[in-house]
Amino acid sequence: MLNSDVISGILGRVDGKTIANAGCVSSEFWSVVKEERIWEEACCSMWPSVEDTNVKDLISASLGGFRKFYASCFPFVAYETIPTESKCNDLKNPCDGTAVPSDFISVVDVQYKDKVIVSKVVWGIPSAGDFEGWFCNCPFRIDILNFDEHHTITDGLPKIVSVDKQRKDGEFWGQFMENIRLSWIVINRRTGKAANLSSWNPLNGMRDWPSDKDFVITFGSILPAQKILPYKAVQCKLVMKFRLSDGDNTSLKMTEVSMQLEDMMGGRVNGRQSLAILERALDCTRTNNQNQILESYQKYLREQRKLREAKMRNEGRLNSLFILCGIVAFASFWSYTL
């Protein structure tokens, strides 16, 4: 029979999922698994930014402890109802809640091959200013990095002799996309709820302006937006931008880590609506199945494509109608004149 100290030592070296499973082994294991200290270590190992003293105090005092925090933030946010047009008539004042920018906290970690690249906590929403001012009606955005702040990845990157050659074989980016990780936990300290809005693995990546050496990688999730926007869902886009340096010392300079919300037609969601969506997202169901998240994202893209094509067809019909009306009016004018 193992004593509690030995069990604690074992569980302190494994992840949260293993700890949870260990609680089913015996009553002795269960008594240790219930200890907050075990879950605090698991949270700090999973998300290094949680080691911030203020975050620890918040989790203990307002979020129900580290065990509940892990259970809320380890799974992915799952939203399956993708989208048809909402029938809600009241979209002028969509925020029925009382969420304000200062309610939200972003706990962000970027890792490459299990090495921490960025670990940061953002309290509130930077540059939100007066909630009833420009923030409500301007596109919502949270930037984790300051304007002059950059982080460079060098360890573990394969050597690149030529960017043009790499663009053909894709070996470098295949390896990079497989090993880069982003966690973006959003906490509402007023309601005591939290959720991880990242997909953990990238959803897509592409070359970015202004040069061949700039790349953007997107993480994120699909969030519900009923009675807030004309469509039932939005995409929470978590964007990471890099600039590649090739040659003998290959490196990637991280220039941006940001969050923005995008509606079904590709438009940016404003501040007031975004706060309402984020507040609702913390109540979404969770899943440990990453394939379900990828399927949901692909389904969202298909529906988004259908809506855009339908909009283009409608605009084409209207253009044809206007041209026809113009021709009829022109012909009527000259027939009356002559």
C-alpha positions in Angstrom: 0.0 0.0 0.0 1.5 3.4 -1.0 1.3 6.2 1.4 -0.1 9.7 0.4 3.4 11.3 0.1 4.5 8.7 -2.5 1.2 9.0 -4.4 1.5 12.8 -4.4 5.1 12.5 -5.7 3.9 10.3 -8.6 0.9 12.5 -9.5 3.0 15.6 -9.4 4.9 14.3 -12.5 1.9 13.6 -14.8 -0.7 15.7 -16.6 -4.2 16.5 -15.4 -5.9 13.9 -17.5 -3.8 11.2 -15.9 -4.4 12.6 -12.4 -8.2 12.5 -13.0 -7.9 8.9 -14.1 -5.8 8.0 -11.1 -8.6 9.1 -8.8 -10.5 6.0 -9.9 -7.8 3.6 -8.9 -8.5 3.5 -5.1 -9.8 5.5 -2.2 -6.2 6.3 -1.3 -5.5 7.8 -4.7 -8.8 9.6 -4.7 -8.0 11.3 -1.3 -4.8 12.7 -2.9 -6.4 13.7 -6.2 -8.8 15.9 -4.3 -6.0 18.0 -3.0 -5.8 21.5 -4.6 -2.0 21.4 -4.5 -1.9 18.6 -7.0 -4.1 20.5 -9.4 -2.2 23.7 -8.9 1.0 22.0 -10.1 -0.9 20.5 -13.0 -2.2 23.9 -14.1 1.2 25.6 -13.8 2.8 22.8 -15.8 0.1 23.1 -18.5 -0.1 26.9 -18.6 3.1 28.6 -17.2 1.3 32.0 -17.1 -0.9 30.6 -14.3 2.2 30.9 -12.0 1.4 34.6 -11.8 0.6 35.3 -8.1 -2.4 37.4 -9.0 -3.8 34.7 -11.3 -3.4 32.0 -8.6 -5.2 34.2 -6.1 -8.0 34.8 -8.5 -8.4 31.1 -9.3 -8.5 30.2 -5.6 -10.8 33.0 -4.5 -13.2 33.4 -7.5 -13.0 30.5 -9.9 -13.6 27.6 -7.5 -10.0 26.4 -7.2 -7.5 24.8 -9.5 -9.3 21.5 -10.0 -12.3 23.3 -11.4 -10.1 25.7 -13.4 -8.3 22.7 -15.1 -11.7 21.0 -15.9 -13.0 24.2 -17.5 -9.9 25.2 -19.5 -8.3 21.9 -20.6 -11.1 20.8 -23.0 -11.9 22.7 -26.2 -15.0 24.9 -26.5 -17.5 23.0 -28.7 -20.3 24.7 -30.6 -22.1 22.5 -33.2 -25.0 24.6 -34.4 -23.5 26.3 -37.4 -25.1 28.8 -38.8 -28.3 29.8 -40.3 -29.5 33.3 -40.3 -31.0 34.5 -37.0 -34.6 35.6 -36.8 -33.9 37.9 -33.9 -35.3 41.4 -34.6 -33.6 43.2 -31.7 -30.0 43.6 -32.8 -29.5 47.3 -31.9 -28.8 46.5 -28.2 -27.5 43.0 -28.2 -25.7 43.0 -24.9 -28.2 42.0 -22.3 -25.4 41.2 -19.8 -23.4 43.7 -17.9 -19.9 42.7 -19.1 -17.3 45.5 -19.4 -13.7 45.3 -20.6 -12.3 45.2 -17.1 -14.1 41.9 -16.4 -12.0 39.9 -18.8 -8.5 38.5 -18.3 -6.4 36.8 -21.0 -4.0 34.1 -19.9 -1.8 33.3 -22.9 0.9 30.8 -23.5 2.8 30.0 -26.7 5.0 27.0 -26.9 7.2 25.4 -29.5 8.3 21.8 -28.9 7.2 22.2 -25.3 9.5 25.2 -24.8 7.7 28.4 -23.6 8.0 31.2 -26.1 5.5 33.7 -24.7 3.8 33.5 -21.3 1.6 36.5 -20.5 -1.4 37.7 -18.6 -3.4 40.7 -19.8 -5.8 42.2 -17.3 -8.8 43.9 -19.0 -8.7 44.8 -22.7 -5.8 47.1 -23.6 -6.8 50.5 -25.0 -10.5 49.9 -24.4 -10.7 53.3 -22.8 -14.2 54.6 -22.2 -16.6 51.6 -22.6 -19.4 53.8 -24.0 -17.0 55.5 -26.4 -15.2 54.3 -29.4 -14.6 50.8 -28.1 -18.3 49.8 -28.4 -18.5 50.5 -32.2 -15.0 49.8 -33.4 -13.7 46.4 -34.4 -12.7 44.3 -31.3 -9.1 43.3 -30.9 -6.8 42.2 -28.1 -3.0 42.4 -28.7 -0.8 40.4 -26.4 2.6 41.8 -27.6 3.5 45.5 -27.3 4.3 47.5 -30.4 8.1 47.1 -30.0 8.0 43.6 -28.4 9.2 40.6 -30.3 10.0 37.0 -29.5 12.4 34.8 -31.5 12.3 31.1 -32.0 15.6 29.5 -32.9 16.0 26.2 -31.1 14.6 23.1 -32.9 14.1 24.8 -36.2 15.5 23.0 -39.3 18.0 24.9 -41.5 16.5 26.7 -44.5 18.8 27.6 -47.3 16.2 29.2 -49.5 12.7 30.4 -48.8 11.7 29.7 -52.5 12.9 26.1 -52.1 11.0 25.7 -48.8 7.8 27.0 -50.4 8.0 24.1 -52.9 8.7 21.2 -50.5 7.0 22.6 -47.3 9.1 20.5 -45.0 9.9 23.4 -42.6 6.4 24.6 -42.3 5.0 21.1 -41.9 7.3 20.6 -38.9 6.6 24.0 -37.5 2.8 23.7 -37.7 3.0 20.3 -36.0 4.9 21.6 -33.0 3.7 25.2 -32.4 1.0 25.5 -29.7 -1.2 28.4 -28.5 -3.4 28.5 -25.4 -5.6 31.5 -24.8 -7.7 31.3 -21.6 -10.3 33.9 -21.1 -11.5 34.5 -17.5 -14.5 36.6 -16.5 -13.7 37.5 -13.0 -17.1 39.0 -12.4 -18.9 35.7 -13.1 -16.1 33.4 -12.0 -16.0 31.5 -15.3 -13.1 30.6 -17.6 -12.6 28.8 -21.0 -9.8 28.1 -23.4 -10.7 29.6 -26.8 -7.8 28.3 -28.7 -7.7 25.2 -30.9 -4.3 24.4 -29.4 -3.0 23.3 -32.8 -3.1 25.7 -35.8 -6.3 25.7 -38.0 -4.4 27.1 -41.0 -1.4 29.0 -42.1 -0.4 31.1 -45.1 2.1 33.7 -46.4 1.4 37.2 -45.3 2.1 40.7 -46.6 4.5 42.5 -47.0 7.1 39.9 -48.1 7.7 36.2 -48.9 9.2 35.8 -45.4 6.2 36.9 -43.5 3.7 34.2 -42.4 0.4 34.2 -40.4 -0.9 31.2 -38.4 -4.5 31.0 -37.2 -5.9 29.2 -34.1 -9.3 29.7 -32.6 -12.8 28.4 -32.1 -16.4 28.8 -33.3 -18.6 30.7 -30.8 -22.4 31.2 -30.5 -23.8 34.6 -31.4 -27.6 34.1 -31.3 -29.5 37.3 -30.7 -26.2 39.3 -30.8 -25.5 39.1 -34.6 -27.7 38.2 -37.6 -26.0 34.8 -37.7 -25.8 32.1 -35.1 -22.0 31.8 -34.9 -18.7 33.7 -35.2 -15.1 32.7 -35.5 -12.8 33.6 -32.7 -9.6 34.2 -34.6 -6.3 33.9 -32.7 -3.6 35.2 -35.0 0.1 34.7 -34.7 2.5 36.4 -37.2 6.1 35.5 -37.8 9.0 36.7 -40.0 11.4 34.1 -41.2 15.2 34.6 -41.3 16.9 31.9 -43.5 20.5 31.1 -43.9 23.0 29.4 -41.5 21.0 30.5 -38.4 17.3 29.9 -39.2 15.0 31.8 -36.9 11.4 33.0 -36.6 10.6 36.4 -35.1 7.1 36.5 -33.6 5.6 39.9 -34.4 2.0 39.5 -33.3 -0.3 37.5 -31.1 -3.9 38.8 -31.2 -7.6 38.0 -30.8 -10.4 39.2 -33.0 -13.9 38.0 -33.8 -15.1 37.6 -37.3 -18.7 37.1 -38.5 -20.1 34.8 -41.2 -19.6 37.5 -43.9 -16.0 38.1 -42.9 -16.7 41.4 -41.1 -15.1 42.3 -37.8 -17.3 42.3 -34.7 -17.4 45.4 -32.6 -16.5 45.8 -29.0 -19.9 45.7 -27.4 -21.0 42.6 -29.3 -17.7 40.9 -28.7 -18.0 41.2 -25.0 -21.5 39.6 -25.1 -20.2 36.8 -27.3 -17.2 36.2 -25.0 -19.4 36.2 -21.9 -21.7 33.6 -23.5 -18.7 31.5 -24.8 -17.6 30.7 -21.2 -20.9 28.7 -20.8 -20.4 26.6 -23.9 -20.1 22.8 -23.7 -16.6 21.3 -23.8 -14.9 18.4 -25.7 -11.6 16.6 -25.6 -11.9 15.6 -29.2 -9.8 17.8 -31.4 -11.2 16.2 -34.5 -14.6 17.5 -33.5 -13.1 21.1 -33.3 -11.6 20.7 -36.8 -14.8 19.4 -38.3 -16.8 22.2 -36.7 -14.3 24.7 -38.2 -14.5 23.1 -41.7 -18.3 23.1 -41.5 -18.2 26.8 -40.5 -16.1 27.6 -43.6 -18.4 25.7 -45.9 -21.5 27.6 -44.6 -19.6 30.8 -44.8 -18.7 30.1 -48.4 -22.4 29.3 -49.2 -23.6 32.6 -47.6 -21.0 34.6 -49.5 -21.9 32.9 -52.8 -25.6 33.5 -52.1 -24.9 37.2 -51.4 -22.9 37.6 -54.7 -25.8 36.0 -56.6 -28.3 38.3 -55.0 -26.1 41.3 -55.8 -25.8 40.1 -59.4 -29.6 39.9 -59.7 -30.0 43.4 -58.3 -27.4 44.8 -60.6 -29.2 43.2 -63.6 -32.5 44.6 -62.4 -31.1 48.1 -62.0 -29.6 47.9 -65.5 -32.9 46.7 -67.0 -34.7 49.5 -65.2 -32.2 52.0 -66.6 -32.7 50.7 -70.1 -36.5 50.8 -69.8 -36.4 54.3 -68.4 -34.0 55.5 -71.2 -36.1 53.9 -73.9 -39.3 55.4 -72.4 -37.8 58.8 -72.3 -36.7 58.8 -75.9 -40.0 57.3 -77.1 -41.9 60.0 -75.3 -39.5 62.7 -76.6 -39.7 61.6 -80.2 
